[in-house]
């Protein structure tokens, strides 16, 4: 069956993706891949799917890029007004419920799943999953996007309570790299955001620094590296 390439280019921008949020004993860590696609065409291989809402709250976006961006823009605006009125930062629960309200009120028009994570002085680190339809679920960890299908069993085995920051970040990076290896809609680099009482730390893991899994081909800077290799590469 012939494939129409123009149909891919004209498709809506979609973040068939892998997004993850986990809690640890001092805060939360959010992680995501970076591939944005339109059909089979990769529109952006290094997009940032972890978006800031306030100084202490971030979201991971999946589904329609346009829908998730407009939801985050509206919530950021409302939280700014909320902070001015109260004279203090909004809590993670307030931010998550604003996302839930917008998602549920527009559930027939939006195609986006979101993970909200952050830290506040009242409840510490919190993760909320808000999938399609606007349900809100508080969880110790949340995974979303097309790559999540490959990770549920892995998290059942690898997840544990009261992880250290280092253990939690290692888990997130490992999980995203596993999803990238199996899910054709996930790829690129891995970004993480660590949120705790000390503030926010962003980390970046390029594709050639990620672990290789079964049958994966090692990353190369150029096709010339493969052609000039002393030994032939089997694919």
C-alpha positions as CSV (number, residue, x, y, z in Angstrom):
1,X,0.0,0.0,0.0
2,X,1.4,3.4,-1.0
3,X,2.2,5.9,1.7
4,X,1.4,9.6,1.2
5,X,4.4,11.5,2.7
6,X,2.5,14.8,2.6
7,X,-0.1,13.4,5.0
8,X,2.6,13.1,7.6
9,X,3.9,16.7,7.1
10,X,0.4,18.1,7.3
11,X,-0.6,16.0,10.4
12,X,-1.0,17.8,13.8
13,X,2.1,18.0,15.9
14,X,1.9,15.2,18.4
15,X,4.2,14.3,21.3
16,X,3.8,10.5,21.1
17,X,6.2,10.5,23.9
18,X,7.5,9.2,27.3
19,X,6.9,11.3,30.4
20,X,7.6,10.3,34.0
21,X,7.3,11.8,37.4
22,X,8.5,10.2,40.6
23,X,8.7,11.2,44.2
24,X,11.8,10.6,46.4
25,X,12.6,11.3,50.1
26,X,13.2,15.0,49.5
27,X,11.1,16.1,46.5
28,X,10.2,15.0,43.0
29,X,11.9,14.3,39.7
30,X,10.3,14.8,36.3
31,X,11.7,13.2,33.1
32,X,10.9,13.1,29.4
33,X,12.2,12.3,26.0
34,X,12.4,15.0,23.3
35,X,10.8,13.7,20.1
36,X,7.9,15.7,18.5
37,X,6.3,14.1,15.4
38,X,3.7,14.8,12.7
39,X,2.6,11.4,11.6
40,X,5.8,9.5,10.8
41,X,7.8,12.7,10.3
42,X,9.9,13.9,13.2
43,X,9.2,17.6,13.4
44,X,11.5,18.3,16.4
45,X,14.0,15.8,17.8
46,X,15.1,18.0,20.8
47,X,11.9,19.6,22.1
48,X,11.5,20.4,25.8
49,X,8.4,18.6,27.2
50,X,8.9,19.7,30.8
51,X,7.3,23.1,31.2
52,X,7.6,25.5,34.2
53,X,4.3,26.7,35.8
54,X,5.8,28.4,38.9
55,X,9.1,28.5,40.7
56,X,8.2,25.3,42.4
57,X,5.8,23.5,40.0
58,X,6.5,22.0,36.6
59,X,4.5,19.8,34.2
60,X,5.3,17.1,31.7
61,X,3.3,17.3,28.5
62,X,2.1,14.5,26.2
63,X,-0.4,14.2,23.3
64,X,-1.1,17.2,21.1
65,X,1.7,19.7,21.4
66,X,-0.7,22.6,20.7
67,X,-3.2,21.5,23.3
68,X,-0.7,20.9,26.1
69,X,1.0,24.2,25.4
70,X,-2.2,26.2,25.6
71,X,-3.2,24.4,28.8
72,X,0.1,25.2,30.4
73,X,-0.1,28.8,29.3
74,X,-3.5,29.3,30.9
75,X,-2.5,27.6,34.1
76,X,0.7,29.6,34.4
77,X,-1.4,32.8,34.0
78,X,-4.0,31.8,36.6
79,X,-1.3,30.7,39.1
80,X,0.5,34.1,38.6
81,X,-2.8,35.8,39.6
82,X,-3.3,33.4,42.5
83,X,0.2,34.1,43.8
84,X,-0.4,37.9,43.7
85,X,-3.7,37.6,45.5
86,X,-2.3,35.3,48.3
87,X,1.1,36.8,48.5
88,X,2.8,33.3,48.5
89,X,3.5,30.6,46.0
90,X,0.7,28.3,44.9
91,X,0.8,24.7,46.1
92,X,1.3,21.7,43.9
93,X,-2.3,20.6,44.6
94,X,-3.7,24.0,43.4
95,X,-1.7,23.8,40.2
96,X,-2.8,20.3,39.5
97,X,-6.4,21.1,40.1
98,X,-6.3,24.0,37.7
99,X,-4.9,21.7,35.0
100,X,-7.6,19.2,35.9
101,X,-10.3,21.9,35.6
102,X,-9.2,23.0,32.2
103,X,-8.7,19.4,30.9
104,X,-12.2,18.3,32.2
105,X,-14.0,21.4,31.0
106,X,-12.6,20.9,27.5
107,X,-12.3,17.2,27.4
108,X,-14.2,16.9,24.1
109,X,-11.6,19.2,22.4
110,X,-8.3,18.5,24.1
111,X,-6.0,15.6,23.3
112,X,-3.4,15.8,26.0
113,X,-2.2,13.9,29.0
114,X,-0.2,15.8,31.7
115,X,1.9,15.0,34.8
116,X,2.2,17.8,37.4
117,X,5.0,17.7,39.9
118,X,6.5,20.0,42.4
119,X,7.4,20.8,46.0
120,X,5.7,23.1,48.5
121,X,6.2,23.8,52.2
122,X,2.9,22.3,53.2
123,X,3.0,18.8,51.6
124,X,6.5,18.5,50.3
125,X,7.0,16.7,46.9
126,X,3.9,15.7,45.1
127,X,3.1,14.1,41.7
128,X,-0.3,14.2,40.1
129,X,-1.3,12.4,36.9
130,X,-4.0,14.0,34.7
131,X,-4.7,11.8,31.7
132,X,-7.2,12.3,28.8
133,X,-10.6,13.4,30.1
134,X,-9.4,15.4,33.1
135,X,-9.2,12.8,35.9
136,X,-6.7,13.8,38.6
137,X,-4.8,11.1,40.5
138,X,-2.2,11.7,43.2
139,X,0.5,9.0,42.9
140,X,4.0,8.3,44.2
141,X,5.0,8.0,40.5
142,X,3.3,8.6,37.2
143,X,4.1,7.6,33.7
144,X,2.4,8.8,30.5
145,X,2.6,8.9,26.7
146,X,3.0,6.2,24.1
147,X,6.2,4.9,25.7
148,X,4.5,4.2,29.0
149,X,3.1,1.0,27.7
150,X,6.6,-0.5,27.8
151,X,7.3,0.7,31.4
152,X,4.5,-0.5,33.7
153,X,6.2,-3.9,34.4
154,X,9.6,-2.2,34.8
155,X,8.2,0.2,37.4
156,X,6.5,-2.6,39.3
157,X,9.9,-4.2,39.7
158,X,12.1,-1.2,40.1
159,X,10.0,1.3,42.1
160,X,10.6,1.6,45.9
161,X,9.6,4.1,48.5
162,X,11.9,6.6,50.1
163,X,14.5,6.6,47.3
164,X,17.4,9.0,47.4
165,X,17.7,11.7,44.8
166,X,20.4,9.9,43.0
167,X,18.4,6.6,42.9
168,X,15.3,8.4,41.7
169,X,17.1,10.2,38.9
170,X,18.8,7.0,37.8
171,X,15.4,5.3,37.7
172,X,13.9,8.1,35.5
173,X,16.8,8.2,33.0
174,X,16.8,4.4,32.8
175,X,13.1,4.2,32.2
176,X,13.0,6.9,29.5
177,X,15.9,5.3,27.7
178,X,14.1,1.9,27.8
179,X,11.0,3.5,26.3
180,X,13.1,5.2,23.6
181,X,14.6,1.8,22.7
182,X,11.1,0.2,22.2
183,X,8.7,3.0,21.3
184,X,9.1,4.5,17.8
185,X,7.3,7.7,18.9
186,X,9.9,8.4,21.6
187,X,13.4,9.4,21.0
188,X,16.1,12.1,21.1
189,X,17.6,13.2,24.4
190,X,16.4,12.8,28.0
191,X,15.7,15.8,30.2
192,X,15.1,15.7,33.9
193,X,14.0,18.4,36.4
194,X,14.6,17.9,40.1
195,X,12.4,19.9,42.5
196,X,12.9,20.1,46.2
197,X,13.2,22.6,49.1
198,X,16.5,23.9,47.7
199,X,15.0,24.9,44.4
200,X,15.1,23.4,40.8
201,X,17.8,21.6,39.0
202,X,17.6,20.8,35.3
203,X,19.8,18.0,33.8
204,X,20.4,17.0,30.2
205,X,21.4,13.5,28.9
206,X,22.3,13.4,25.1
207,X,21.4,10.3,23.2
208,X,25.0,9.0,23.0
209,X,25.2,9.1,26.8
210,X,22.1,6.9,27.4
211,X,22.5,3.1,28.1
212,X,22.1,0.8,25.2
213,X,19.6,-2.0,25.4
214,X,19.0,-5.3,23.5
215,X,19.8,-5.0,19.8
216,X,20.2,-1.2,19.9
217,X,22.8,0.2,17.5
218,X,25.5,2.5,19.1
219,X,25.0,6.2,18.4
220,X,27.3,7.8,15.8
221,X,28.0,11.5,14.9
222,X,28.0,10.8,11.2
223,X,27.3,8.1,8.6
224,X,31.0,8.5,7.8
225,X,31.9,7.1,11.2
226,X,30.1,3.9,10.2
227,X,31.6,3.7,6.7
228,X,35.1,4.3,8.1
229,X,34.8,1.8,10.9
230,X,37.5,-0.9,10.9
231,X,34.9,-3.6,11.3
232,X,31.6,-3.8,9.5
233,X,28.6,-2.9,11.6
234,X,25.7,-5.4,11.7
235,X,22.2,-4.0,11.7
